[in-house]
Amino acid sequence: MKGIVIAAGKGSRLGRFTITTPKPLVKVQEKCFFDNTVENLRALGVNEIATVVGYKKNQFKVFKDITFFENNDWENNNILQSLFYARDFMDDDLIIVYGDIWFEEKSFRNIYTSTGDFVIAVDKDWEDYYQGRTDHPISEAENVIYDDNLHAIQIGKHISPSEGGKQCIGEFMGLIKISRNIIKDIVSEFENIESDIRSTDSFQNAKMFKDAYLTDFIQYLINKGYEINCCINSKGWYEVDTEQDLENLRINLQKG
């Protein structure tokens, strides 16, 4: 199994912390987000690790035994485009992870042991994280609606379950596993979109394809009939978008 860490962006909402440092390299306590992610992957035995870098990319070069892919257009595109700069690395079972999220080891173990060809990590207790989070409202959550069989029905922002249906809602955690059985198909799906539309054309919920999120691509796959399984978690991660988020994470880690 391989791992890809998406770490090309700046993280401008972290203000002073990312003026000179890429967001994944911002220190939380003794280590940064990237340290924590790589440690979690290696604890599972995932030693073939790649990362997509962009903003102040040279600062990542201190990390050893990492394959680097460069998104030199990071200022003009988004996380979906970043991921597929590493398409040449996608030839085996694969864990994909956002480089600016703090994960506990249990989140990686849960998805590592999950079944299915395309699995996304979903937090069922996501709403608790938004208490007192005034700088990042709950409306910004990337949610997942899933059925009793834990199959994703819809993913993205500003969605809700249908009335009267047996549907559940959680939050996408920025953590994915794709099996070698379909990884070539997934790459082909992206390349087909890339060849069929312009970067400035709309795509799913994105006004322009170049600005699309990974969740836009996952919804595209759902619409095409791919089975997207949900690995259900209860907490075990922390999304940091603002200075308030970073301070809250540091406080929570000090509390244990």
Disulfide bonds with the S-S distance in Angstrom:
none
